[in-house]
Amino acid sequence: MRNVQQRFKMHVPVAIIGAGPSGSLLAWMLRRKGIESIVIEARSREYVEGRIRAGVLEQGTVDTLIAAGVGDRLKKESLHHRGVCIGFKNEHYILDFDKLIGRGVTVYGQQEITKDLLSALDRENHNVLYEAPATMVEDLESETPTLRYTYEGKECELTADFIIGCDGFRGVSRQSIPASVLKTHDLVYPFGWLGILANVKPSKEVALFSHNDRGFALLSMRSESVGRLYLQCRNDENLDEWRDDRIWDELDARLGAPGWTLERGEITQKDVTPLRSFFSEPMQHGRLFLAGDAAHIVPPTGAKGLNSAVADINVLAAALINRIQNDDETLLRDYSDIALSRNWQVQRFSWSNTAMYHIFPESNSFTRRMQDAQLEYLVSDETAQILYAQNHTGLPFAHKPEF
Ligand SMILES: Cc1cc2nc3c(=O)[nH]c(=O)nc-3n(C[C@H](O)[C@H](O)[C@H](O)COP(=O)(O)OP(=O)(O)OC[C@H]3O[C@@H](n4cnc5c(N)ncnc54)[C@H](O)[C@@H]3O)c2cc1C
């Protein structure tokens, strides 16, 4: 017979799966409104806080974190980028978003946001269970769905009024929606990104996106002394074949322009990330709601994943607060449609940027010439630059909870 432990409470108003940015932000926003939740996280706290991923924040994300009271360190330590630089035919072109539309982007590591949120939850003694993988969610169409998870080697379960799947692309929540309900849309790209983290002063004041015959390359930074740089690579690239010198030489070849020097430094981390566009619809089934990477992922070319997660959580937090405190279900009922409609636009921008910058294995002289035409238009036409700036710095968030 199964040994089921009912830890903490038998029943919580909101059970959140995943303590990444989506889950920890939602728990924090609800907490600030006095709404109880529990967060169930599969990995250790050290792992969650150490995961180096996103670093480019839209203004909506920055405003959200500051309004929610977790923006103090961000305000002190982040960098403002007035725009981006486009590398094309061995020239560098600055797109100055501050001048074009009056706003740029903010650079602050995702791991720092996660630390800020988890520390804030800690200070309030919030229930966050680490190393507690959720194994199943069920009875989603009932008023008290069940979440099963393991903790300290035991099978546990709880019921909740609402279960929120913030468990990333490979989590259990999306998979528990019946196949007859869930539609998925997927595009796997025939390349990935070889990323490095390096102790090096950035060689540009803003991120440099470079389209080159040898493949795409990106120079970005996490701080004044830490660079994050990427090379388009094969999905099955063997990192053992990439000595540090070879990586810097290749970055130089793809990013270079006359009169400009790429600073080199100690490489502290190397990884390969496959690129994928994916979204599922709807983002809700019964009492289960999906947010962030659990519902959609984008190739990192547009720097949108984390920002989309924050956009989802804004709507979902406002909707749950309305439902739980004011008994008003309108926004919660519309959550999936509202979140999806912004997400399609984010998917479009990330997909079209990926197509414009990368070299595809199946490309021919026509598709290559079209990429050149797109980039020539972008670096020379102000209207094209305004549209790019609006998308890169972020589309408006549909709803925000008031704090
Ligand atoms: C290399 C790279 C660079 C990126 N750069 C950018 C960028 O510049 N800008 C940007 O906006 N986005 C970027 N992204 C995307 C961004 O990191 C993600 O979109 C973001 O992490 C999504 O947050 P999330 O909380 O929804 O999911 P996640 O961060 O994936 O968190 C999900 C959490 O759920 C936990 N979990 C999973 N399964 C279970 C389970 N069964 N039970 C309990 N817990 C579970 C996981 O351990 C994890 O902690 C990048 C991603 C990568 C990989």
PDBQT file of the ligand as one rigid body, heavy atoms in Angstrom, charges set to zero:
ROOT
HETATM    1  C1  LIG A 501      20.943  29.885 -22.231  1.00  0.00    +0.000 C 
HETATM    2  C2  LIG A 501      19.645  30.624 -22.005  1.00  0.00    +0.000 A 
HETATM    3  C3  LIG A 501      19.622  32.015 -22.140  1.00  0.00    +0.000 A 
HETATM    4  C4  LIG A 501      18.445  32.702 -21.931  1.00  0.00    +0.000 A 
HETATM    5  N1  LIG A 501      18.440  34.075 -22.072  1.00  0.00    +0.000 NA
HETATM    6  C5  LIG A 501      17.308  34.770 -21.852  1.00  0.00    +0.000 A 
HETATM    7  C6  LIG A 501      17.291  36.223 -21.889  1.00  0.00    +0.000 A 
HETATM    8  O1  LIG A 501      18.310  36.899 -22.116  1.00  0.00    +0.000 OA
HETATM    9  N2  LIG A 501      16.113  36.861 -21.621  1.00  0.00    +0.000 N 
HETATM   10  C7  LIG A 501      14.981  36.161 -21.323  1.00  0.00    +0.000 A 
HETATM   11  O2  LIG A 501      13.935  36.792 -21.082  1.00  0.00    +0.000 OA
HETATM   12  N3  LIG A 501      14.957  34.788 -21.256  1.00  0.00    +0.000 NA
HETATM   13  C8  LIG A 501      16.087  34.077 -21.497  1.00  0.00    +0.000 A 
HETATM   14  N4  LIG A 501      16.084  32.706 -21.370  1.00  0.00    +0.000 N 
HETATM   15  C9  LIG A 501      14.843  31.997 -20.990  1.00  0.00    +0.000 C 
HETATM   16  C10 LIG A 501      14.581  32.041 -19.477  1.00  0.00    +0.000 C 
HETATM   17  O3  LIG A 501      15.695  31.559 -18.774  1.00  0.00    +0.000 OA
HETATM   18  C11 LIG A 501      13.330  31.192 -19.147  1.00  0.00    +0.000 C 
HETATM   19  O4  LIG A 501      12.288  31.612 -19.976  1.00  0.00    +0.000 OA
HETATM   20  C12 LIG A 501      12.928  31.323 -17.675  1.00  0.00    +0.000 C 
HETATM   21  O5  LIG A 501      13.807  30.600 -16.867  1.00  0.00    +0.000 OA
HETATM   22  C13 LIG A 501      11.502  30.802 -17.456  1.00  0.00    +0.000 C 
HETATM   23  O6  LIG A 501      11.202  30.782 -16.084  1.00  0.00    +0.000 OA
HETATM   24  P1  LIG A 501      10.203  29.709 -15.495  1.00  0.00    +0.000 P 
HETATM   25  O7  LIG A 501      10.157  29.950 -14.022  1.00  0.00    +0.000 OA
HETATM   26  O8  LIG A 501       8.949  29.716 -16.250  1.00  0.00    +0.000 OA
HETATM   27  O9  LIG A 501      10.884  28.286 -15.803  1.00  0.00    +0.000 OA
HETATM   28  P2  LIG A 501      12.233  27.695 -15.234  1.00  0.00    +0.000 P 
HETATM   29  O10 LIG A 501      13.237  28.754 -15.019  1.00  0.00    +0.000 OA
HETATM   30  O11 LIG A 501      12.569  26.561 -16.131  1.00  0.00    +0.000 OA
HETATM   31  O12 LIG A 501      11.832  27.142 -13.801  1.00  0.00    +0.000 OA
HETATM   32  C14 LIG A 501      11.064  25.968 -13.654  1.00  0.00    +0.000 C 
HETATM   33  C15 LIG A 501      11.341  25.390 -12.281  1.00  0.00    +0.000 C 
HETATM   34  O13 LIG A 501      10.521  24.244 -12.087  1.00  0.00    +0.000 OA
HETATM   35  C16 LIG A 501      11.288  23.204 -11.519  1.00  0.00    +0.000 C 
HETATM   36  N5  LIG A 501      10.654  21.930 -11.873  1.00  0.00    +0.000 N 
HETATM   37  C17 LIG A 501      10.676  21.285 -13.062  1.00  0.00    +0.000 A 
HETATM   38  N6  LIG A 501       9.974  20.134 -12.990  1.00  0.00    +0.000 NA
HETATM   39  C18 LIG A 501       9.504  20.067 -11.720  1.00  0.00    +0.000 A 
HETATM   40  C19 LIG A 501       8.707  19.115 -11.023  1.00  0.00    +0.000 A 
HETATM   41  N7  LIG A 501       8.265  17.986 -11.612  1.00  0.00    +0.000 N 
HETATM   42  N8  LIG A 501       8.406  19.362  -9.726  1.00  0.00    +0.000 NA
HETATM   43  C20 LIG A 501       8.840  20.493  -9.113  1.00  0.00    +0.000 A 
HETATM   44  N9  LIG A 501       9.604  21.423  -9.732  1.00  0.00    +0.000 NA
HETATM   45  C21 LIG A 501       9.916  21.211 -11.015  1.00  0.00    +0.000 A 
HETATM   46  C22 LIG A 501      12.678  23.390 -12.118  1.00  0.00    +0.000 C 
HETATM   47  O14 LIG A 501      13.670  22.775 -11.329  1.00  0.00    +0.000 OA
HETATM   48  C23 LIG A 501      12.784  24.914 -12.124  1.00  0.00    +0.000 C 
HETATM   49  O15 LIG A 501      13.327  25.414 -10.932  1.00  0.00    +0.000 OA
HETATM   50  C24 LIG A 501      17.249  31.983 -21.575  1.00  0.00    +0.000 A 
HETATM   51  C25 LIG A 501      17.276  30.594 -21.429  1.00  0.00    +0.000 A 
HETATM   52  C26 LIG A 501      18.454  29.906 -21.642  1.00  0.00    +0.000 A 
HETATM   53  C27 LIG A 501      18.453  28.400 -21.479  1.00  0.00    +0.000 C 
ENDROOT
TORSDOF 0
